[in-house]
């Protein structure tokens, strides 16, 4: 994975364009907050809410009262204006001239007025006080509305909300004019018919009563359906397939049985007190026999790994573990003891656990078939970073369409877990924040890719701020090392089960964990055996280029040798094309030797070059102080394709780092790794459609 160096941004031709100002804003370290409120109590609440990480990027905040500030203060940098048009004079002064206008009578966009007392606006726009600055507005029709705006993450360039619900989401063009195609009026979208859901809900109620007997009267439940999970997430700030808000069930139309399961679980609350049993029984009420049989198989496999999760603790495990084991055990209890036993506490029926596991038939894994074609891949990066432009979004789907037109037939999808420090072991968590790489977002991207005939490499990675996975090595000796592999095993088996459930062709068991692969082969062998028990696809490890890939000791247990291929191609600033190709071919030699030694095909799990001058000198670097040079990036791409054209008998795929889910990212003024909108895009198209057979 490339090392990102956050340094000074190069100058663009138009320093006041949207793309230029937003790139500068993401690296700003100081913010002036100018705040106005109707009362001192509300002022204190707004002051505290402005610390919310969703309001702005990390940086130092300087606060000024609106009444004490001068225009010269606002001309010094990026500014956050907080308050109403009445309580903050600066908002009153500039608000009526914005494309999304705000004044004391309401908020206006495209002729529509939002004048409810709890209507709020979050907006980012070029600063009228400073040519190369940004102004962020958190405003509304009342102080209470402003406070609500501060409590929610900023999404898009502007967002109009009412009492926590998003009504409008939009983005400006690069010249800061309104783009009608990028304005989403979410409140006016047609709600799907509830007829099908109502029929299924009635069937669920009958099923519950049929198996468990008459239930106590339940409160009247209402449902609101959404046309897509992205739409539901933008409106409710919750990207689960279904969730309750009081007695209102928010659900996505046409998404399988999960909304009905949520309904069943709510109905069962007065009947089954134990959470694990209630979770399992709710699944029994809606799942087919075939699906329940698959849960039995998964439970059997989980019982055979090196660290099998006990039934009593599965609430702390992966949702895939909880779903499978709770349903399988509830099915067994119902069969052995009848419905009354399900009303007991888990402890009262836990003596059945060993009998349940013994009753499950063991299924032996069969070797996965070889991939028939060279994997013409890219890494589909969750960029965006939010609901409306990340993995869950329609923008991501359009990005996949463009990749398909370029000849791409495989994508790497990368969910991240975060570690604060490389030497301190912590739990590795699956992202849950709406807009991050949640399970729902990742599986949406997987299914979207597969529906287009693409294969998928699921490549979970660990992200460390100001470091990289190769520095991970816990302090504390054997005990802390054991803890790391226990936490890592729990985390990676979550994605192994996801990959199994969704038919993912390739799973990466790790990426660039250079220190943790040194001298720890036995631990990795145990981990690999566990993953093989749960997942029937192909396995790869993405080793760092150079030393790590040549000393990994567990290649014999994997299907591919994987390498993040950032070998320098030349030390010269201006080498010839022939020299670049020769440098690439020279870099393949140690990898070719590994392939022959272990009789294993190779995947270039990452390969990439930034669009900066001479990126071939240190391909892993994205030093933004370098001059932008899309032409040099294209030359490096050309050298790679030329060098690979005759090597596809042993190199069976490559994944370019990286391609954004949001096609607005990239372009000639971008110095990053993506080829999107740059000359390298055409080299990629020609390489995948013509040169690679």
C-alpha positions as CSV (number, residue, x, y, z in Angstrom):
1,X,0.0,0.0,0.0
2,X,1.5,3.4,-0.9
3,X,2.8,5.6,1.8
4,X,0.9,8.9,1.7
5,X,3.0,12.0,2.6
6,X,0.8,14.9,3.5
7,X,2.8,18.0,2.4
8,X,2.1,21.2,0.6
9,X,-0.4,21.1,-2.2
10,X,0.8,22.1,-5.6
11,X,-0.6,25.2,-7.2
12,X,-3.5,24.7,-9.7
13,X,-4.4,26.9,-12.6
14,X,-7.6,28.0,-10.9
15,X,-7.0,28.2,-7.1
16,X,-10.6,29.1,-6.4
17,X,-12.1,26.0,-8.2
18,X,-14.1,23.6,-6.1
19,X,-11.6,20.7,-6.6
20,X,-8.6,22.9,-5.7
21,X,-10.2,24.5,-2.6
22,X,-11.6,21.2,-1.3
23,X,-8.1,19.5,-1.6
24,X,-6.6,22.4,0.3
25,X,-9.4,22.3,2.9
26,X,-8.7,18.6,3.6
27,X,-5.2,19.5,4.7
28,X,-6.1,22.7,6.6
29,X,-4.8,22.7,10.2
30,X,-6.5,25.8,11.5
31,X,-10.1,26.9,11.4
32,X,-11.8,30.0,12.6
33,X,-15.2,29.4,14.1
34,X,-17.5,32.4,14.1
35,X,-20.6,31.6,16.2
36,X,-23.8,33.4,16.9
37,X,-26.7,32.2,19.1
38,X,-29.8,33.6,20.7
39,X,-28.8,32.7,24.2
40,X,-25.6,32.0,26.2
41,X,-26.9,28.5,26.9
42,X,-27.4,27.7,23.2
43,X,-24.0,29.3,22.5
44,X,-22.3,26.9,24.8
45,X,-24.1,23.9,23.3
46,X,-23.1,25.0,19.7
47,X,-19.5,25.5,20.9
48,X,-19.3,22.0,22.2
49,X,-21.1,20.5,19.1
50,X,-18.5,22.2,16.8
51,X,-15.9,19.8,18.1
52,X,-17.9,16.9,16.4
53,X,-15.4,15.2,14.0
54,X,-18.2,15.1,11.4
55,X,-18.3,18.9,11.3
56,X,-14.7,19.4,10.0
57,X,-11.4,17.8,9.4
58,X,-9.0,17.5,12.4
59,X,-7.3,20.8,13.2
60,X,-7.1,23.6,15.7
61,X,-10.3,25.6,16.3
62,X,-10.2,29.3,17.1
63,X,-13.6,30.6,18.3
64,X,-14.9,34.1,17.9
65,X,-18.3,35.6,18.8
66,X,-20.0,36.8,15.6
67,X,-20.6,40.2,17.3
68,X,-16.9,40.5,18.0
69,X,-15.5,39.5,14.6
70,X,-14.3,41.7,11.8
71,X,-14.1,40.9,8.1
72,X,-10.3,40.9,8.4
73,X,-10.6,37.9,10.7
74,X,-12.6,36.0,8.2
75,X,-10.1,36.7,5.4
76,X,-7.3,34.9,7.2
77,X,-8.3,31.3,6.3
78,X,-11.1,28.7,6.1
79,X,-14.1,29.7,8.2
80,X,-16.9,27.9,9.9
81,X,-20.0,30.1,10.3
82,X,-22.5,28.8,12.9
83,X,-25.9,30.2,13.7
84,X,-29.0,31.6,12.1
85,X,-29.2,34.4,9.6
86,X,-30.6,36.4,12.6
87,X,-28.1,35.5,15.3
88,X,-25.0,35.5,13.1
89,X,-24.7,38.7,11.0
90,X,-22.2,37.2,8.6
91,X,-24.6,34.5,7.6
92,X,-27.3,37.2,7.2
93,X,-24.8,39.2,5.0
94,X,-23.7,36.4,2.6
95,X,-26.7,34.0,2.8
96,X,-28.9,35.6,0.2
97,X,-26.2,35.5,-2.4
98,X,-25.4,31.8,-2.2
99,X,-26.6,29.2,-4.7
100,X,-28.5,27.7,-1.8
101,X,-29.8,30.8,-0.2
102,X,-30.6,31.4,3.4
103,X,-32.1,34.4,5.2
104,X,-34.4,35.0,8.1
105,X,-37.4,33.6,6.2
106,X,-35.9,30.2,5.3
107,X,-33.7,28.2,3.0
108,X,-34.1,28.3,-0.8
109,X,-32.8,26.1,-3.6
110,X,-34.1,26.0,-7.2
111,X,-37.2,27.9,-6.3
112,X,-38.3,25.7,-3.4
113,X,-38.5,27.2,0.2
114,X,-37.7,25.2,3.4
115,X,-39.1,27.4,6.1
116,X,-39.9,24.9,8.9
117,X,-38.6,25.9,12.3
118,X,-36.4,22.7,12.5
119,X,-35.0,23.0,8.9
120,X,-31.2,23.3,8.7
121,X,-28.5,23.7,6.1
122,X,-25.0,22.4,6.0
123,X,-23.0,24.0,3.1
124,X,-19.5,24.4,1.9
125,X,-18.7,27.2,-0.6
126,X,-15.8,29.4,-1.8
127,X,-15.2,32.1,0.7
128,X,-16.5,35.6,-0.1
129,X,-13.9,36.9,2.3
130,X,-10.7,35.3,0.9
131,X,-10.1,34.2,-2.8
132,X,-8.4,30.9,-2.0
133,X,-10.5,30.0,1.1
134,X,-13.6,28.1,2.0
135,X,-16.6,28.9,4.2
136,X,-18.7,26.3,5.9
137,X,-22.2,27.1,7.0
138,X,-24.1,25.3,9.8
139,X,-27.3,27.3,9.8
140,X,-31.0,26.9,10.0
141,X,-34.3,28.5,10.8
142,X,-33.8,28.3,14.6
143,X,-31.0,27.7,17.1
144,X,-32.4,24.2,17.7
145,X,-32.1,23.4,13.9
146,X,-28.5,24.7,13.9
147,X,-27.7,22.4,16.8
148,X,-29.1,19.4,14.9
149,X,-27.0,20.3,11.9
150,X,-23.9,20.3,14.0
151,X,-24.8,16.8,15.4
152,X,-24.7,15.2,11.9
153,X,-21.9,14.5,9.5
154,X,-21.6,16.9,6.7
155,X,-22.3,15.1,3.4
156,X,-22.1,16.5,-0.1
157,X,-21.5,20.2,-0.7
158,X,-24.9,21.1,0.8
159,X,-27.5,19.2,2.8
160,X,-30.9,20.4,3.9
161,X,-32.3,18.5,6.9
162,X,-35.5,18.5,9.0
163,X,-35.4,17.1,12.5
164,X,-32.6,14.7,11.7
165,X,-34.0,13.6,8.3
166,X,-32.2,14.6,5.1
167,X,-34.4,16.3,2.6
168,X,-32.0,17.5,-0.1
169,X,-28.4,16.6,-0.9
170,X,-26.3,18.3,-3.6
171,X,-23.0,19.0,-5.1
172,X,-21.7,22.0,-7.0
173,X,-19.8,22.1,-10.3
174,X,-16.1,22.9,-10.3
175,X,-17.0,26.5,-10.9
176,X,-19.3,26.5,-7.8
177,X,-22.5,26.7,-9.8
178,X,-25.4,24.5,-9.1
179,X,-25.4,21.1,-10.9
180,X,-29.1,20.1,-11.3
181,X,-28.0,16.5,-12.0
182,X,-26.3,16.4,-8.7
183,X,-29.2,17.6,-6.6
184,X,-31.2,14.8,-4.9
185,X,-34.5,15.8,-3.5
186,X,-34.9,12.8,-1.2
187,X,-38.2,13.8,0.4
188,X,-39.9,13.8,-3.0
189,X,-38.7,10.4,-4.2
190,X,-41.5,7.9,-4.8
191,X,-41.9,5.4,-2.0
192,X,-42.1,1.8,-3.1
193,X,-45.4,0.1,-2.7
194,X,-45.8,-1.6,0.7
195,X,-48.1,-4.3,-0.6
196,X,-45.5,-7.0,-1.0
197,X,-44.0,-6.2,2.4
198,X,-47.4,-6.3,4.0
199,X,-48.0,-9.8,2.6
200,X,-44.7,-11.0,3.8
201,X,-45.2,-9.3,7.2
202,X,-48.6,-11.1,7.6
203,X,-46.9,-14.4,6.6
204,X,-44.3,-13.8,9.3
205,X,-46.9,-13.2,12.0
206,X,-48.7,-16.3,11.0
207,X,-45.5,-18.3,11.0
208,X,-44.6,-17.1,14.5
209,X,-48.1,-18.0,15.8
210,X,-48.0,-21.4,14.1
211,X,-44.7,-22.4,15.6
212,X,-44.8,-20.7,19.0
213,X,-48.5,-20.4,19.7
214,X,-50.6,-17.2,20.3
215,X,-48.5,-14.2,21.1
216,X,-49.3,-11.3,23.5
217,X,-50.7,-8.3,21.7
218,X,-48.0,-6.2,20.1
219,X,-48.0,-2.5,19.5
220,X,-49.2,-1.3,16.2
221,X,-46.2,-1.1,13.9
222,X,-45.8,1.1,10.8
223,X,-43.3,0.7,8.0
224,X,-41.5,3.1,5.7
225,X,-39.9,1.6,2.6
226,X,-37.0,3.1,0.6
227,X,-36.0,2.4,-3.0
228,X,-32.4,1.6,-2.2
229,X,-30.1,1.2,0.8
230,X,-28.2,4.4,-0.2
231,X,-31.5,6.3,-0.1
232,X,-32.4,4.9,3.3
233,X,-29.0,5.8,4.6
234,X,-29.1,9.4,3.4
235,X,-32.5,10.0,4.8
236,X,-32.1,8.2,8.2
237,X,-28.4,8.1,8.6
238,X,-28.6,4.4,9.1
239,X,-27.4,2.0,6.4
240,X,-28.7,-1.3,7.9
241,X,-31.2,-3.1,5.7
242,X,-33.8,-2.4,8.4
243,X,-34.1,-0.7,11.7
244,X,-36.8,0.5,14.1
245,X,-37.4,4.1,15.2
246,X,-39.9,3.6,17.9
247,X,-42.7,1.6,16.4
248,X,-41.7,2.7,12.8
249,X,-39.8,0.1,10.8
250,X,-37.5,1.7,8.2
251,X,-36.6,-0.9,5.5
252,X,-35.4,-1.2,1.9
253,X,-37.8,-2.8,-0.6
254,X,-36.8,-6.0,-2.2
255,X,-33.8,-6.8,0.0
256,X,-34.6,-10.4,1.0
257,X,-35.8,-11.4,4.4
258,X,-34.0,-9.0,6.8
259,X,-36.9,-6.6,7.2
260,X,-39.2,-9.5,8.1
261,X,-36.7,-10.8,10.5
262,X,-36.5,-7.4,12.2
263,X,-40.3,-7.5,12.5
264,X,-40.2,-11.1,13.9
265,X,-37.6,-10.1,16.5
266,X,-39.8,-7.3,17.6
267,X,-42.8,-9.6,17.9
268,X,-40.8,-12.1,19.9
269,X,-39.6,-9.5,22.5
270,X,-42.5,-10.4,24.8
271,X,-42.1,-14.1,24.3
272,X,-38.3,-14.8,24.4
273,X,-36.1,-12.9,26.8
274,X,-32.7,-14.2,25.8
275,X,-31.2,-12.1,23.0
276,X,-29.3,-14.9,21.3
277,X,-32.3,-17.2,21.2
278,X,-34.5,-14.4,20.1
279,X,-32.1,-13.6,17.2
280,X,-32.0,-17.3,16.2
281,X,-35.8,-17.8,16.4
282,X,-36.4,-14.6,14.4
283,X,-34.2,-16.1,11.6
284,X,-36.1,-19.4,11.8
285,X,-39.3,-17.5,11.1
286,X,-38.2,-16.2,7.7
287,X,-35.4,-18.4,6.4
288,X,-35.9,-21.2,3.9
289,X,-34.9,-24.8,4.8
290,X,-32.0,-24.5,2.4
291,X,-30.8,-21.4,4.1
292,X,-31.1,-23.0,7.5
293,X,-29.1,-26.0,6.3
294,X,-26.4,-23.6,5.2
295,X,-26.4,-22.1,8.8
296,X,-25.9,-25.7,10.1
297,X,-22.9,-26.1,7.8
298,X,-21.4,-22.8,8.9
299,X,-21.9,-23.7,12.6
300,X,-20.2,-27.1,12.0
301,X,-17.3,-25.4,10.3
302,X,-16.9,-22.8,13.1
303,X,-16.8,-25.6,15.7
304,X,-13.7,-27.1,13.9
305,X,-11.5,-24.0,13.8
306,X,-8.6,-23.6,16.3
307,X,-10.5,-21.1,18.5
308,X,-14.2,-22.0,18.1
309,X,-16.6,-19.4,19.5
310,X,-18.7,-20.7,22.4
311,X,-22.4,-20.2,22.0
312,X,-22.7,-17.9,25.0
313,X,-20.3,-15.3,23.5
314,X,-21.5,-15.2,19.9
315,X,-23.2,-11.9,20.5
316,X,-19.7,-10.4,20.6
317,X,-18.7,-12.2,17.4
318,X,-19.1,-11.4,13.7
319,X,-22.8,-10.9,12.6
320,X,-22.3,-13.8,10.3
321,X,-21.3,-16.0,13.2
322,X,-24.3,-14.7,15.3
323,X,-26.7,-15.3,12.4
324,X,-25.6,-18.8,11.6
325,X,-25.0,-20.2,15.1
326,X,-28.1,-18.7,16.8
327,X,-30.4,-19.9,14.0
328,X,-28.8,-23.4,13.9
329,X,-29.0,-23.8,17.7
330,X,-32.6,-22.5,17.9
331,X,-33.6,-24.9,15.2
332,X,-32.1,-27.8,17.2
333,X,-33.7,-26.7,20.5
334,X,-37.1,-26.4,18.8
335,X,-36.7,-29.9,17.3
336,X,-35.4,-31.5,20.6
337,X,-37.4,-29.7,23.3
338,X,-40.3,-27.9,21.6
339,X,-41.2,-24.2,21.5
340,X,-41.5,-23.8,25.3
341,X,-37.8,-24.4,25.7
342,X,-37.1,-21.3,23.6
343,X,-38.6,-19.1,26.3
344,X,-35.9,-20.2,28.7
345,X,-32.7,-18.3,29.4
346,X,-29.8,-19.5,27.2
347,X,-28.1,-20.9,30.3
348,X,-31.0,-23.3,30.9
349,X,-30.6,-24.9,27.4
350,X,-26.9,-24.5,27.0
351,X,-26.4,-28.1,28.1
352,X,-27.7,-29.0,24.6
353,X,-24.7,-27.2,23.0
354,X,-22.5,-30.3,22.7
355,X,-25.3,-32.5,21.4
356,X,-26.2,-29.8,18.9
357,X,-22.7,-29.6,17.5
358,X,-22.4,-33.4,17.4
359,X,-25.6,-33.5,15.3
360,X,-24.2,-31.3,12.6
361,X,-22.8,-33.1,9.7
362,X,-19.2,-32.2,8.8
363,X,-18.6,-31.2,5.2
364,X,-15.1,-31.5,3.9
365,X,-13.7,-28.7,1.8
366,X,-13.1,-29.3,-1.9
367,X,-10.3,-27.4,-3.7
368,X,-11.5,-24.4,-5.6
369,X,-11.2,-24.5,-9.4
370,X,-8.4,-22.5,-11.0
371,X,-9.3,-19.1,-12.4
372,X,-9.7,-19.5,-16.1
373,X,-8.6,-16.0,-17.1
374,X,-6.0,-13.4,-16.3
375,X,-7.5,-11.0,-13.7
376,X,-7.6,-7.6,-15.4
377,X,-8.0,-5.8,-12.1
378,X,-8.1,-2.5,-10.3
379,X,-8.6,-1.7,-6.6
380,X,-12.0,-0.1,-6.3
381,X,-11.3,2.4,-3.5
382,X,-14.1,3.7,-1.2
383,X,-13.5,7.3,-2.3
384,X,-15.9,9.1,-1.7
385,X,-15.8,8.2,1.9
386,X,-19.5,8.7,2.4
387,X,-22.9,7.1,1.8
388,X,-23.6,9.0,-1.4
389,X,-20.1,8.5,-3.0
390,X,-18.6,5.3,-1.5
391,X,-19.2,1.6,-2.0
392,X,-22.9,1.8,-1.2
393,X,-23.7,4.5,-3.8
394,X,-25.1,4.7,-7.3
395,X,-21.9,6.6,-8.1
396,X,-19.9,3.5,-7.2
397,X,-22.1,1.5,-9.6
398,X,-21.4,4.0,-12.4
399,X,-17.7,3.8,-11.6
400,X,-17.9,0.0,-12.1
401,X,-19.6,0.6,-15.4
402,X,-16.8,2.8,-16.6
403,X,-14.2,0.2,-15.4
404,X,-16.1,-2.5,-17.4
405,X,-15.8,-0.3,-20.5
406,X,-12.1,-0.1,-20.0
407,X,-11.7,-3.9,-20.1
408,X,-11.5,-4.4,-16.3
409,X,-12.9,-7.8,-15.3
410,X,-11.9,-8.0,-11.7
411,X,-11.9,-5.6,-8.7
412,X,-10.3,-5.6,-5.3
413,X,-12.6,-4.3,-2.6
414,X,-10.9,-3.1,0.5
415,X,-12.6,-2.7,3.9
416,X,-10.4,-1.2,6.6
417,X,-9.9,-1.8,10.3
418,X,-8.1,0.9,12.2
419,X,-5.3,0.6,14.8
420,X,-4.2,3.7,16.8
421,X,-0.6,2.5,17.3
422,X,1.4,-0.3,15.6
423,X,2.8,-1.6,18.9
424,X,-0.4,-1.7,20.9
425,X,-2.9,-4.5,20.4
426,X,-6.5,-3.5,20.2
427,X,-9.7,-5.1,18.9
428,X,-10.1,-4.9,15.2
429,X,-13.6,-3.6,14.5
430,X,-15.7,-3.9,11.4
431,X,-16.8,-0.4,10.4
432,X,-20.3,0.6,11.4
433,X,-20.5,4.3,10.8
434,X,-22.8,5.1,7.9
435,X,-20.7,6.2,5.1
436,X,-17.7,4.0,6.0
437,X,-16.9,0.5,4.6
438,X,-19.8,-1.2,6.5
439,X,-20.8,-4.7,5.7
440,X,-23.8,-3.4,3.8
441,X,-21.5,-1.1,1.7
442,X,-18.9,-3.8,1.0
443,X,-21.5,-6.5,0.1
444,X,-23.2,-4.0,-2.2
445,X,-19.9,-3.4,-4.0
446,X,-19.3,-7.1,-4.2
447,X,-22.7,-7.9,-5.7
448,X,-22.6,-4.9,-8.1
449,X,-19.2,-6.1,-9.4
450,X,-20.4,-9.7,-9.8
451,X,-23.6,-8.6,-11.5
452,X,-21.4,-7.1,-14.2
453,X,-19.5,-10.4,-14.7
454,X,-16.5,-9.3,-12.7
455,X,-14.5,-11.4,-10.2
456,X,-13.8,-10.0,-6.8
457,X,-10.7,-10.0,-4.6
458,X,-11.8,-9.1,-1.1
459,X,-8.8,-7.5,0.5
460,X,-9.3,-6.4,4.2
461,X,-6.5,-4.2,5.4
462,X,-5.4,-2.5,8.6
463,X,-5.0,1.3,8.5
464,X,-2.8,3.2,10.9
465,X,-2.6,7.0,11.0
466,X,0.9,8.2,10.3
467,X,2.2,4.6,9.8
468,X,1.6,1.5,7.7
469,X,0.8,-2.2,8.4
470,X,4.5,-3.2,8.0
471,X,5.2,-1.4,11.4
472,X,2.7,-3.5,13.4
473,X,4.5,-5.5,16.1
474,X,3.0,-5.7,19.5
475,X,5.1,-4.9,22.6
476,X,4.7,-7.4,25.5
477,X,6.2,-10.6,24.3
478,X,4.5,-13.9,23.6
479,X,1.3,-13.0,25.4
480,X,0.6,-9.8,23.4
481,X,1.6,-11.6,20.2
482,X,-1.0,-14.3,21.0
483,X,-3.6,-11.6,21.6
484,X,-2.8,-10.0,18.3
485,X,-3.4,-13.2,16.3
486,X,-6.5,-13.9,18.3
487,X,-8.0,-10.5,17.5
488,X,-6.7,-10.7,13.9
489,X,-8.2,-14.2,13.5
490,X,-11.6,-13.0,14.7
491,X,-11.5,-10.1,12.4
492,X,-10.4,-11.9,9.2
493,X,-12.8,-14.8,9.7
494,X,-15.6,-12.2,9.5
495,X,-14.5,-11.4,6.0
496,X,-13.9,-15.1,5.2
497,X,-17.6,-15.7,6.0
498,X,-18.6,-12.7,4.0
499,X,-16.6,-14.0,1.1
500,X,-18.1,-17.5,1.4
501,X,-21.7,-16.1,1.6
502,X,-21.3,-13.9,-1.4
503,X,-19.3,-16.2,-3.7
504,X,-16.2,-14.0,-3.7
505,X,-13.5,-15.7,-5.8
506,X,-10.4,-14.6,-4.0
507,X,-9.7,-13.6,-0.4
508,X,-6.6,-11.8,0.8
509,X,-5.7,-13.1,4.3
510,X,-3.5,-10.1,5.0
511,X,-1.7,-7.1,3.5
512,X,1.9,-5.9,4.1
513,X,2.2,-7.1,7.7
514,X,5.9,-7.4,7.2
515,X,7.0,-7.7,10.8
516,X,4.2,-10.0,11.8
517,X,5.1,-12.5,9.0
518,X,8.7,-12.7,10.1
519,X,9.4,-15.8,12.1
520,X,5.7,-16.5,12.8
521,X,4.9,-19.0,10.1
522,X,3.3,-21.5,12.5
523,X,0.7,-18.9,13.6
524,X,-0.1,-18.1,10.0
525,X,-0.4,-21.7,9.1
526,X,-3.0,-22.1,11.9
527,X,-4.9,-19.0,10.6
528,X,-4.9,-20.3,7.1
529,X,-6.3,-23.7,8.1
530,X,-9.1,-21.9,10.0
531,X,-9.9,-19.8,7.0
532,X,-9.9,-22.8,4.7
533,X,-12.4,-24.4,7.0
534,X,-14.8,-21.5,6.6
535,X,-14.2,-20.3,3.0
536,X,-14.1,-22.4,-0.1
537,X,-12.5,-19.9,-2.5
538,X,-8.9,-19.0,-3.4
539,X,-6.5,-17.5,-0.9
540,X,-3.7,-15.0,-1.3
541,X,-1.5,-12.9,1.0
542,X,-0.5,-9.4,-0.3
543,X,3.2,-9.2,0.7
544,X,5.1,-6.0,0.5
545,X,7.6,-5.8,-2.4
546,X,11.2,-6.6,-1.7
547,X,12.2,-8.3,1.5
548,X,8.8,-9.5,2.7
549,X,7.6,-11.3,-0.4
550,X,10.8,-13.3,-0.6
551,X,10.8,-14.6,3.0
552,X,7.1,-15.4,3.6
553,X,7.1,-19.0,4.9
554,X,3.5,-20.0,4.2
555,X,3.3,-19.7,0.4
556,X,2.7,-23.5,0.0
557,X,-0.6,-23.2,1.8
558,X,-2.0,-20.5,-0.4
559,X,-3.4,-20.5,-4.0
560,X,-1.4,-17.5,-5.1
561,X,1.8,-15.7,-4.2
562,X,0.7,-12.1,-3.8
563,X,2.9,-9.0,-4.0
564,X,2.2,-5.3,-3.8
565,X,4.4,-4.4,-6.7
566,X,6.1,-1.1,-6.1
567,X,9.6,-1.9,-7.3
568,X,11.5,1.2,-8.7
569,X,11.8,1.0,-12.5
570,X,14.6,3.5,-12.8
571,X,16.7,5.9,-10.7
572,X,16.8,8.5,-13.5
573,X,14.5,11.5,-13.9
574,X,14.1,11.0,-17.7
575,X,14.8,7.4,-18.8
576,X,13.8,6.1,-22.2
577,X,10.8,4.0,-22.6
578,X,13.1,1.0,-23.3
579,X,14.9,1.6,-20.0
580,X,11.6,1.7,-18.1
581,X,10.5,-1.6,-19.6
582,X,13.8,-3.1,-18.8
583,X,13.5,-1.9,-15.2
584,X,10.1,-3.5,-14.9
585,X,11.2,-6.8,-16.4
586,X,14.2,-6.8,-14.0
587,X,11.9,-6.3,-11.1
588,X,9.9,-9.4,-12.1
589,X,12.9,-11.7,-11.7
590,X,12.7,-12.4,-7.9
591,X,9.0,-12.9,-8.2
592,X,9.5,-15.3,-11.1
593,X,12.0,-17.3,-9.0
594,X,9.4,-17.5,-6.2
595,X,6.8,-18.8,-8.6
596,X,9.1,-21.5,-9.8
597,X,10.3,-22.4,-6.4
598,X,6.8,-22.9,-5.0
599,X,5.0,-23.9,-8.3
600,X,2.5,-21.1,-7.5
601,X,0.9,-18.5,-9.8
602,X,1.4,-14.9,-8.9
603,X,-1.1,-12.0,-8.4
604,X,0.2,-8.4,-8.4
605,X,-2.2,-7.5,-5.6
606,X,-1.3,-3.9,-6.0
607,X,0.6,-2.0,-8.7
608,X,0.5,1.7,-9.2
609,X,2.2,5.0,-10.0
610,X,1.2,8.5,-9.0
611,X,0.7,11.1,-11.6
612,X,3.8,13.0,-10.6
613,X,7.1,13.6,-12.2
614,X,9.3,10.5,-12.4
615,X,6.9,8.2,-10.4
616,X,9.0,5.2,-11.5
617,X,11.8,6.2,-9.0
618,X,9.7,5.4,-5.9
619,X,6.4,4.1,-7.0
620,X,5.1,3.5,-3.4
621,X,5.3,7.2,-2.7
622,X,2.5,9.8,-3.2
623,X,4.6,12.8,-2.2
624,X,2.3,15.6,-3.1
625,X,5.2,18.1,-3.3
626,X,6.2,16.7,-6.6
627,X,5.1,18.4,-9.8
628,X,2.0,16.9,-11.4
629,X,2.8,14.9,-14.5
630,X,0.0,12.7,-15.9
631,X,2.2,12.0,-18.9
632,X,4.9,10.4,-16.6
633,X,2.2,8.2,-15.0
634,X,1.1,7.0,-18.4
635,X,4.7,6.1,-19.3
636,X,5.0,4.0,-16.2
637,X,1.7,2.2,-17.0
638,X,3.0,1.6,-20.6
639,X,6.2,0.1,-19.2
640,X,4.2,-2.3,-16.9
641,X,1.9,-3.5,-19.7
642,X,4.8,-4.0,-22.1
643,X,6.7,-6.0,-19.5
644,X,3.7,-8.1,-18.6
645,X,2.5,-9.0,-22.1
646,X,4.5,-12.2,-22.3
647,X,4.4,-13.2,-18.6
648,X,0.7,-14.1,-18.1
649,X,1.4,-17.9,-17.9
650,X,2.7,-17.4,-14.4
651,X,1.4,-14.0,-13.4
652,X,-2.4,-14.5,-13.4
653,X,-3.6,-11.1,-12.5
654,X,-2.9,-7.5,-11.6
655,X,-4.8,-4.9,-9.6
656,X,-4.0,-1.2,-10.3
657,X,-3.9,1.1,-7.3
658,X,-6.5,2.7,-7.4
659,X,-9.8,3.7,-8.9
660,X,-12.4,5.8,-7.0
661,X,-16.0,5.0,-6.4
662,X,-16.7,8.7,-7.2
663,X,-15.7,9.5,-10.8
664,X,-15.4,13.2,-9.9
665,X,-12.1,12.3,-8.3
666,X,-9.0,12.2,-10.5
667,X,-8.4,14.3,-13.6
668,X,-5.5,16.1,-15.0
669,X,-4.9,18.3,-11.9
670,X,-4.9,15.3,-9.5
671,X,-1.4,14.1,-8.4
672,X,-2.7,10.9,-6.9
673,X,-2.6,7.3,-8.0
674,X,-5.9,7.0,-9.9
675,X,-5.7,6.9,-13.7
676,X,-9.3,8.2,-13.9
677,X,-9.5,11.1,-16.3
678,X,-5.8,11.0,-17.2
679,X,-3.7,9.7,-20.1
680,X,-3.0,6.5,-18.1
681,X,-6.7,5.6,-18.4
682,X,-6.3,5.1,-22.1
683,X,-3.1,3.1,-21.6
684,X,-5.1,0.9,-19.2
685,X,-7.9,0.5,-21.7
686,X,-5.4,-0.5,-24.5
687,X,-3.5,-2.8,-22.1
688,X,-6.5,-4.7,-20.9
689,X,-8.3,-4.9,-24.2
690,X,-5.4,-5.4,-26.6
691,X,-2.1,-6.3,-25.0
692,X,-3.1,-8.8,-22.2
693,X,-4.4,-12.0,-23.5
